[in-house]
Every structure is written in C-alpha cells, then in structure tokens.
Amino acid sequence: MRIKLAIILFFFVAASLNLEGQPGKIIHIPNIPGFHTLKCDFHMHTVFSDGTVWPTVRVEEAWREGLDAISITDHIEYRPHSKDVVSDHNRSFEIAEPLAKSLNILLIRGAEITRSMPPGHLNALFIRNANLLEREDVFDALREARDQGAFIFWNHPGWRAQQPDSTLWWNEHTRLMESDLMHGIEVFNFDEHYPEAIDWAREKRLTVLANTDIHAPIGMTYDIGTNHRPMTLVFARSRTEGGIREALFSRRTVAWFNNTLVGRANLLEPLFFASLKINNMPGRLRMGETKKIQIENNSDVPYELELVQPGVGFDAPETLELKPHHITLLELSGNSEQVAGMNELKAYYKVKNILVSSTENLVVTFTFANN
C-alpha cells in the first residue's frame, strides 16, 4: 500500500512542477482606493489530512486560477491517511512553500482545529508551529494559536453534519469572541451559503470569508473554465503576508461566491464603482428626449441592478444587467420640463447580487452630468 501511494504522490509532485508553458488565469477584480484587492482561499486540504492531493498541487491550482494567496489548513485531529503519510503537522506547508515562492503565491501557514459542536471546526492562520495546536482541550488549542499571532475563524457554521436542524450561535462562540479566540466566520463554504453567518458577521463585527474547503483536485469540484472558485477578497495595504493579516483583523474583506458579493457597504460600494467606466454622453436631457450613457464593466462580476425609486424629471430602466467585460447602454428619458434645468441626474439602484446582510442589498447612486 505504501509503495502504491508513493508512486501516486510522485506523479502529483511531477505534475505540479511541470509548469513551463502553462497559462495562468487573470481574475479581473479591481483595486479600491488605498488598497490592493487580493484573491484568496484560506481553507483547503491535502493528503496530510483528509484531502486527496499533494501540497504542491494546491499551489499550482491557485497559480493557474490567478489567486494571490492560499492557506493549506490540514486537520490537526483528523488524519485518515496517517498510516501511509507519516509526518508532523507542519509538513504540508514545508512541501508547498518552495513552489509557492517561485510562483509568487503567498502561502500562509495554517491548520484546522477539528472538534464537535460546539464550537465546531475553526481555522487558525499565520501560526508558527501547527504541532503545538494538538491539545486535548479546544480552548487550550485556540489559546496556543492566538498566542502564536493567529487569525481564527469559524468554518462552515451551518454544516449539516454538525447543525442538521438549524444554524445556531452557541454560548461557546460568545466565549471565544470574548477571549479573543475567534475573529472571522465563513459565510460560504464549498457549495453552501449561510445567511445567518452574514448577519452574525455584521452584528458581532466578524470578518467575512468564503473558501473552498477543497479536498479533491479543484477541477473535479468546480467548473473553473467558465466560473470561479469561492474566494475571499482581501483589501490589503500591500501584497504581503503581513498586509493580508492586517486586513483580516481590520475586517477588510468581501466574500465572493456564485457571482455574489457579501460584505460591508463601505468596501462593496467602492469595489462596485471601481469595476465600472461610465461614459456620460454630452447633451442636456429635455422633456420627451433621451440621453444615452455607456457603462463599461471591466470586472469579472456580472452586476444585476434594480431601480429602487423613480428619477426626478426622468425615467430610467427598471432593471439593468452589467455583463462582465461588456458595455451596457443606459437610456434616461425626460418626463418633465424640470429636467432641462437640472445639472445632475441621479439614479438609485440596488445591486441584487451584492449583499450587506442576509436580506439587504447594496444600494448605489449613479450621478450623471446633465450638460
């Protein structure tokens, strides 16, 4: 059995190192003023816990898909391949690190502390030694992670295997927060969306994350040719590990999954407008006339808009779809004599695929010059 596994792992390593001439994707998500927008996945597994790939494969996948940073978070307590893959808890990071450096992928040392509910599974990022997290008491393990400088988040809070009937916030999670042992929460994991977690993040000032929790090869789980994996967008002051850590603790993240963005309005609004180039056609709008405005979406996100209130002196489309890398024509029609004397025209839309809570969409204001 060990010989067979060794052969398989050899081919995984060989494949991951054969990158010459291979294309890497570019994810088009813009920076926002003052920050770099980094594409990240902070939850994944390898054969060193219950995954099915060698650590370097995770790095190669990230490079091919255009990610900036990843963390391999193999389980501390659950290692079903341990009879065949014998090592300490730091080994998956050590194997992946050289390839990550050569491909300019930021590899963050992490681990998953895997317990029953409560408190469930939690990931610890930016740790220094994963072996020291192997403690009998979960609070002891998390305190060790915190003392190593870790950013800690709650994984898949609504996972049916642990919360089959309803997604609950337990007293233990309050205790974790009060003890500085939990800083973030996954609002999306693998293929599951947790509305409750979106509201908890907002109410309790937790960092929002979306991650794959990938175990198999990425291409066997997601159609990455036409879509994207779930990921956390991190707004960092620098493209460094330190920049990511500071941003996570400062809650400067947005969860991106299934072409949906979730986060705080003060990040989502600049991200939305940074995606667009608005070409305001010259000419004053008058009653009975039409003013055409070109909106160019340079991002990979298809924005779906719905008008939330009528314009003053003009009519605007009830719905609007801004397709990625396309120009959409917005037509405003004058419906009163008042509009000719206005220097600005304001249109108010909610963005249906951008959430600031489980039930609220981001509302944006377009301001067009009228001259």
Secondary structure, DSSP 8 states (H G I E B T S, - for coil): -HHHHHHHHHHHHHHHH--TT----------BTTBEEEEEE--B--TTTT-SS-HHHHHHHHHHHT-SEEEE--BSS--TTTTTS---TTHHHHHHHHHHHHTT-EEEEEEEEE--TTT-EEEEES-S-GGGG--SSHHHHHHHHHHTT-EEEE--TT-TTT-SS-----HHHHHHHHTT---EEEEEETTEE-HHHHHHHHHHT-EEEEE--B-S-GGGTS-TTTS---EEEEEESSSSHHHHHHHHHTT-EEEEETTEEEE-HHHHHHHHHHTEEEEE-SS---BT-EEEEEEEE-SS--EEEEEEE--SSEE--SEEEE-TTEEEEEEEEE-SGGGGG-SEEEEEEEEEEEESSSS-EEEEEEEEE--
